[in-house]
Structure formats: structure tokens, C-alpha cells
Amino acid sequence: MDREILSGGMTTVVRIGRTVRRPVRAWSEAVQWLLAGLAAAQVRGVPRWHGVDDEGREVLDFLPGEAGGAYGGPETALVSAAKLLRRVHDATAGLPDKTSRPWQLAAVEPVEVVCHGDFAPYNCVFRDGETTGVFDFDTAHPGPRSWDLAYAVYRFAGLSTVAGYEPADQAARARLFLDSYGRTRGERLDVVDALVPRLLALVHFMRTGAANGDPNFARHIEEGHADLYLRDADHITAHRELWDRVVVGHRVPANRP
């Protein structure tokens, strides 16, 4: 069989033929339950779980296609990514006992769906400019749709200061993503409201992990990732009027908390 060590993740992942082998983690049971629910709902573009191999590793489908980068992508990728995330969310909305599972991350209220937790181009695969699949559900956790969408928009719309898009283009791309997902005006406002809290929560998660001895998070902080997220939070705050006008579609009162 073809064998390849896949790069870019927090653990050693090996592709063997049409499968991916990865270590079992404390939250693997919850992810397995989630993937089983998505399979039962016939959601295409997510890996199926096939048990544990002789070396004690999880066995999942290898999703063919090209992996994405940190930010952005063509508009066709944004549209198809938003629709894929909508299918994942819709399939998890009715799953029972979401909050009783041993997720890596705590639930975020109000719980509506199981969030992917890291829905970004680097966790998706693409073919001919279309987003065809999403993998790495390690940070999945119960929460509101807007929480998951905030991070997806940050990554796919390229709201970062290093993504290479002008603010007007960022706003247009964010609106395209949310329209493709099917958000109403009020629901788009919920996502815009969640952008900065979502980045600050990520910084807190990284710092907590580093303080608890996780070398990956310590390395990421040393490389400046946390500082970048804080600068991007400031960037998003500085252009709030633009997001309200273009992404939400109306002007929000200045005294809105």
C-alpha cells in the first residue's frame, strides 16, 4: 500500500492507501460518535470512521483532493465550503446528548449544533476550485452556528491582516460566505458579533494549552500566532462599520454593546 506521513497537524498522521491512521485521543470517542451521526445523515465530504488498527490508531477515510492554505480561496471555494458547513450543522442539530460527550473543548451556549471548531481551508480538500471535503474534527464541540461560522468566515473570507485582501474585499467575501450558508440579516449580525470573541477564545485556548505543558501550543505562541490573532481582532474591531454595512446589510446603532 502507498504510505505517507501527512504534515501540518498537531499529531502524527499517516496515510495508508485510502485510509488515514491517527492516534486515539481522550476526545476520540466523541468525534467517532459525531462522524457516525454524519454518516447516518449521508453527509458527503466528511471522513468515515473504520475502527482501530493493530497499532491502536484510528482508521478513517482519506479524502482525495488538494489541501488548502491558511486563508482565502476562490469564490467558488467559499460558496461550496459554506454549503458543506451548512450540511454538517444541519445534520448535527438533531443529534441527542451533544453536551454529554467528552469533547476536547467545552460547549458554548446556546448549543444549537456540533461545531467543527476549526473549519478552515487547511482542514478542507479542494478540486477544480470547489470545496469537496472537510477533515480533522478534533476540536468539534457543541455550540451555536454563529460561533463556528465566525471562524470559518475569518479564514475563508480572509479577514486577517496577513491574508492579502483589502477590507472591502474581505467584507464582500464574508457576505458571500454567509449568503451561501443561508443566513438572514439578523443571523449575519450574530456572526459579525462573534468574530472578535472567537479569536480571543482561540488565544485563551492556546495560552492555556501552553501553560499546561503542550509543546505545540508553546511553539505556536513563540512563532507569533497568538499575537497575530490579537492584531486581527483589532483589525476586525476597527472596520466594524464596514462589516455592519456590507456583511450584515444595515447600520447598527453606535451604542450597541
C-alpha positions in Angstrom: 0.0 0.0 0.0 1.0 3.6 -0.5 2.2 5.1 2.8 2.7 8.8 3.5 3.2 10.9 6.7 0.8 13.8 6.5 2.1 17.1 7.7 0.5 20.2 9.2 -1.3 18.7 12.2 -0.7 18.5 15.9 -0.1 14.7 15.9 1.5 12.2 13.6 -1.0 11.2 10.9 -0.2 8.5 8.3 -2.0 7.8 5.1 -2.0 4.2 4.1 -3.8 3.6 0.8 -7.3 5.1 1.0 -7.2 5.4 4.8 -5.7 7.7 7.4 -4.3 6.4 10.7 -4.1 8.7 13.7 -3.6 8.4 17.4 -6.6 7.8 19.7 -7.1 10.8 21.9 -9.2 11.5 25.0 -12.0 13.0 22.9 -11.8 10.4 20.1 -15.0 8.7 21.3 -17.0 12.0 20.9 -15.6 12.5 17.4 -16.4 8.9 16.4 -20.0 9.5 17.6 -20.1 12.7 15.6 -18.8 11.0 12.4 -21.3 8.2 12.8 -24.1 10.7 13.0 -22.9 12.5 9.9 -22.6 9.1 8.1 -26.2 8.2 9.1 -27.3 11.6 7.7 -25.5 10.8 4.5 -23.4 14.0 4.6 -20.9 13.7 1.8 -17.4 15.2 2.1 -16.5 14.1 5.6 -14.4 11.0 6.6 -16.0 7.8 7.8 -14.5 6.1 10.9 -13.5 2.4 10.4 -12.3 1.3 13.8 -8.9 0.9 15.3 -5.9 -0.9 13.7 -3.4 -3.3 15.2 -1.2 -0.4 16.4 -4.1 1.2 18.3 -4.7 4.0 15.8 -8.0 5.2 14.5 -8.7 4.4 10.9 -10.6 7.0 8.8 -11.2 7.7 5.1 -8.5 9.6 3.3 -10.3 12.5 1.4 -8.8 13.0 -2.0 -8.1 16.4 -3.3 -5.7 19.3 -2.6 -5.5 20.7 0.9 -5.9 24.5 1.3 -3.8 27.2 2.9 -4.3 29.4 5.9 -6.8 31.9 4.4 -8.9 32.6 1.4 -9.5 30.7 -1.8 -11.6 31.4 -5.0 -15.2 32.5 -4.6 -16.3 29.0 -5.8 -14.4 27.5 -2.8 -16.2 30.0 -0.5 -19.6 29.1 -1.8 -19.1 25.3 -1.7 -17.4 25.5 1.7 -20.3 27.4 3.2 -22.8 24.9 1.8 -20.7 22.0 3.2 -20.6 23.6 6.6 -24.4 24.1 6.5 -24.9 20.4 5.7 -22.7 19.4 8.7 -24.5 21.8 11.0 -28.0 20.7 9.9 -27.1 17.0 10.3 -25.9 17.6 13.9 -28.8 19.9 15.0 -31.0 16.9 15.9 -28.3 14.7 17.4 -29.2 13.9 21.1 -26.9 14.2 24.1 -24.4 16.5 22.4 -23.3 18.0 25.7 -22.7 14.7 27.4 -19.8 13.7 25.2 -16.1 14.0 26.2 -15.2 16.8 23.7 -11.8 18.4 23.7 -13.4 21.9 24.0 -16.2 22.8 26.3 -19.7 23.5 25.0 -20.5 27.1 24.0 -24.0 28.3 24.8 -26.6 28.4 23.3 -26.0 24.9 22.0 -27.5 24.5 18.5 -25.3 22.1 16.6 -21.9 20.4 16.9 -19.4 22.9 15.7 -16.4 21.6 13.7 -14.3 24.0 15.7 -11.6 24.6 13.1 -13.4 24.9 9.7 -10.7 26.5 7.6 -9.1 25.9 4.2 -6.2 23.9 5.8 -8.7 21.4 7.1 -10.6 21.1 3.7 -9.8 19.5 0.4 -10.5 21.1 -3.0 -11.0 20.0 -6.6 -11.3 22.4 -9.5 -11.8 25.3 -7.2 -14.6 23.7 -5.2 -14.5 22.7 -1.6 -15.2 18.9 -1.6 -14.5 17.8 1.9 -13.5 18.7 5.5 -11.5 16.7 7.9 -9.9 16.9 11.4 -12.8 17.1 13.8 -10.6 17.1 16.9 -11.8 20.4 18.1 -15.5 19.7 17.5 -17.8 20.8 20.3 -21.4 21.7 20.9 -22.2 25.4 20.3 -24.2 27.9 18.2 -23.9 28.1 14.4 -22.6 31.6 14.6 -19.6 30.5 16.7 -18.4 28.1 14.1 -19.3 30.4 11.2 -17.2 33.2 12.8 -14.0 31.3 12.5 -14.9 29.9 9.1 -15.6 33.4 7.8 -12.3 34.7 9.4 -10.4 32.0 7.4 -12.3 31.7 4.1 -13.1 35.4 3.7 -9.5 36.2 4.7 -10.3 38.7 7.5 -6.7 38.5 8.7 -4.2 41.4 8.3 -1.9 38.9 6.5 -4.4 37.3 4.2 -3.8 39.8 1.3 -7.3 41.2 0.9 -8.4 44.8 1.2 -11.1 45.4 3.8 -13.8 46.0 1.2 -12.9 42.7 -0.5 -12.9 41.0 2.9 -16.4 42.3 3.6 -17.7 41.1 0.2 -16.2 37.7 0.7 -17.7 37.4 4.2 -21.1 38.3 2.8 -20.8 35.7 0.0 -19.9 33.0 2.5 -22.8 33.8 4.8 -25.3 34.2 2.0 -24.2 30.8 0.6 -24.7 29.3 4.0 -28.2 30.8 4.1 -28.0 33.3 7.0 -30.6 36.0 7.4 -29.7 39.6 8.2 -30.1 39.1 11.9 -28.2 35.9 11.8 -25.3 37.6 9.9 -25.2 40.1 12.7 -24.7 37.3 15.2 -21.7 36.1 13.2 -20.2 39.5 13.0 -20.7 39.9 16.7 -18.9 36.6 17.3 -15.8 37.4 15.2 -13.7 39.0 17.9 -14.8 36.8 20.8 -14.0 33.8 18.7 -10.4 34.9 18.1 -9.9 35.9 21.8 -11.2 32.4 22.8 -8.6 30.9 20.5 -5.8 32.9 22.0 -7.0 31.9 25.5 -7.1 28.2 24.4 -3.6 28.4 23.0 -2.2 30.1 26.1 -3.9 27.6 28.4 -2.5 24.7 26.5 1.0 26.2 26.5 0.7 26.8 30.3 -0.3 23.2 30.8 2.8 22.0 29.0 1.6 21.4 25.5 4.7 21.9 23.3 2.7 22.5 20.1 0.9 25.5 21.6 4.1 26.8 23.1 5.7 26.7 19.7 2.7 28.4 18.0 2.8 31.2 20.5 6.6 31.6 20.1 6.0 31.8 16.3 3.7 34.7 16.9 0.3 33.1 16.1 -1.4 34.4 19.3 -0.1 37.9 18.5 -1.4 37.7 15.0 -4.9 36.8 16.3 -4.9 39.7 18.6 -3.9 42.1 15.8 -6.6 40.6 13.6 -9.1 41.1 16.4 -8.1 44.8 16.5 -8.4 44.9 12.7 -11.9 43.5 12.8 -13.0 45.9 15.5 -11.5 48.9 13.6 -13.7 48.0 10.5 -16.9 47.3 12.4 -18.9 49.9 10.4 -17.8 48.2 7.1 -18.9 44.7 8.4 -22.2 46.1 9.5 -22.9 47.8 6.2 -21.7 45.1 3.8 -21.8 41.8 5.7 -24.9 42.4 7.8 -26.6 44.8 5.4 -27.6 47.6 7.7 -26.1 50.1 10.1 -26.1 49.0 13.7 -26.6 51.7 16.4 -23.4 53.1 17.8 -24.4 52.3 21.3 -24.9 48.6 20.6 -22.9 46.6 23.2 
